[in-house]
Amino acid sequence: MHPRYSLVAAIFVFGLLKVAFAQPASESSLPSAAQLQALAGEYTDDSEPDTPLSFYEKDGQLVREGPRTFPSELTAVNSTEFSSRDGTGERYQFKLGPSGQASRVTVISGGSPGKEIMRRTGDAVQRDFPPYERQEAIIPMRDGVKLHAIILKPANQHAPLPMLMARTPYGAGETTMASFYADRPELARAQYIYVCEDIRGRFESEGEFLMMRPLADPSDPKAIDESTDAYDTVAWLLVNVPGNNGRVGVIGISYPGFLAMMSGIGPHPAVKAISPQAPMIDVWKGDDFFHNGAFRQTYGYDYALGIESGKENTDVQYGDNVDGYDFFLERGSFAEDVRRAGAQTPSGAILPTWRLFLDHPAYDNVWYLRGVEHHLTAVAVPTLTVGGYYDQEDMWGPQEEYSVLERHDANHQNFLVLGPWQHGSWSSSSRHLGAIQYGEPIGTEYRKQIEASFFARFLKDEPGFDLEDTASFQTGSNKWKRYAHFPPAESTPTKLYLNAGKKLGWQLGSKPTKSSYISDPRNPVPYRHRPIEPTYAEGSHWGQWMTEDQRFVTRRKDVSIWTLAVGNDLTLTGEVIADLFTSTTGSDGDLVVKLIDRYPDDDADPAMRGYELMTNEEIFRERYLNGFDQPAALKPGEVREVKYSLHAVDHVFKKGHTIMVEVQSTWFPLYDRNPQTFVPNIMKADPGDYKKAKVTIVSDLSHPSGLILPVVSQ
């Protein structure tokens, strides 16, 4: 949801912080045309082969460009060193080979010690960047509030064109021709009239910002929400932007993905296609702020502080060299976080989303009205939903949106794309994620083969969009798969049982078994390697925590583990469900279940030897076993069934790998600590409420604990 995870941030290879530029060369010492031509060529980082840079001489200047990097003249420091003019502080140091031709360039990121060494791989490539003209607009809504928008129009337009719209809380003002090519190069080259709009109360738009504004009563003509604002924006654009063909597509990732979905609820008739990507659909049930009732403490703290402290974005800090694990553990409850932060709105009130968390910890009507899934009663326009299996913020939303819309898809216009992406990373080449290699640029493939053709089909009547229903990049096999429905019909729910001896089995063992551990909220299990930085701080590892090697926690005594060696390739495609029978000595508790693919110690990729890769993971707050709106204390010592979704997967556990199931009761500070003593509101728990508890997982004929897996073949 955060602007630091905007498309540009996901795409750029190099850091973008400002530093003081080196002094430019004097006019008398400027490099000659021959010296500049010696530097010309295309340069590639072997670890990122899909994002080369080209340098070439033009009118006595050295120009830099890339597939999605708009051509820009550089400033000469000397004959082999140059700096950017775009405020990023990037430096380029060329090394000449024996022939006098440059053989490599070192790119030094502005404001950080990072360097990228790119070797010359061929002649410079000059790509097509059809120009756009930029204008600003103020667009009135039905209640008189005016919203600010940027409009980019193709400069050489010869015929009416469709409009492509994005609405955002993260600042439309930085939208330029260069950012359009950086964010969405395929769509920019395809020539659309591109509109980016600030939503209510953000940046240069009037009105009040309300986090994930509840959906309005459609019977009230004066009511407003994000769908009515989208409707009014489209109506204004059709009349006031010359040269449009009367068709509009809407696209967005994360919060803008939610806004794209809202434009498809009661849509303006001109809206002909939408693509909600990583949309936040229900921030209590499974996106962003809560998962199954467990509060995401770091994200709820960081995100609201960053977006609600003013009309623009605010950086969040924990202090110099402070580990977020210690920061939140020392403070204790979320109420104490709020008290110590002292953050207020410009009017002096507590941040409204923090107040929302504190006053509404359970799934009451306040959250229900924000749940988009309750309002998806029709596929009103062709919808291309995109999600990541490793989306650390909004993995649940895309899967839920597709599933609910599928029930109403009589005209087969509900489409889904899933891949092993973190939040929004399909906007990059995404050849790899952390240590996990995919062997091909799956993000680029998706955008060229599916996204671009989707909008071309429904906005321009062009052929080429051939997706029947779902495209999924299957990990393990590392292959694109296409399905007539997701999950596919051949996927069979099959239980994998927790058996004696900490073994997994496809048959329930004859010997009853129990596994216990002591869960101590004063020593919670970390969710990622420490230190834990603020979510969107420079250098934060937030984006890749879901693919981190889990060996850093598997030796803890408060984690229970079961394993099964894979004899033949095992393919899972569909929803994974945890179905465990547990008891606790406390009166409340959380259950965290992880499905893990452990790579063999002799894996062909040295980086993956012994690697423990999560494929599925989720938490459940057990006070909500009777219903998310009915928190209730647990009876200590009583065995109860906890059954919930670990979400979808499309993965092949290869022969020689090991299936692991891990169970724990803390996951900190991603989720706030459960006191394990029932209190009315965990966010307001006192220090004395936090108690150790003995958690036991039972598996026998009466309590067949295990995971229900979507088996396609084994």
Secondary structure, DSSP 8 states (H G I E B T S, - for coil): --GGGSHHHHH-SS-B----------GGG---HHHHHHH-EEEEETTEEEEEEEEEEETTEEEEE-SSS--EE-EESSSSEEE-SSSS--EEEEEE-TTSSEEEEEEE-BTSS-EEEEEEEES--------EEEEEEEEE-TTS-EEEEEEEEETT--S-EEEEEEEESS-GGG--HHHHHHH-HHHHHH--EEEEEE-TTSTT--S---TT-----TT-TT---HHHHHHHHHHHHHHHSTTEEEEEEEEEESHHHHHHHHTTSS--TTEEEEEEES----TTTTSTTEETTEE-HHHHHHHHHHHHSSSS-------TT--HHHHHHHH-SHHHHHHHH--B-TTS-B-HHHHHHHH--S--HHHHTT-GGGG-----S-EEEEEETT-TTTSHHHHHHHHHHHTT-TTS-EEEEEES--TTGGGS--SEETTEE-SS-HHHHHIIIIIHHHHHHHHH--S-----SEEEEEBTTTEEEEESSSS-TT-EEEEEEEEGGGEEESS--SS-EEEEEEE-TTS--BSSSSS---TTSTT--GGGGGGS-GGGTTT-TT-EEEEEE-SS-EEEEEEEEEEEEEEESSS--EEEEEEEEE--TT-SSGGGTT-EEEEEEEEEEGGGTT-TT------TT--EEEEEEEEEEEEEE-TT-EEEEEEES--BTTS----SS--S-GGG--GGG---EEEEEEEBTTB--EEEEEEEE-
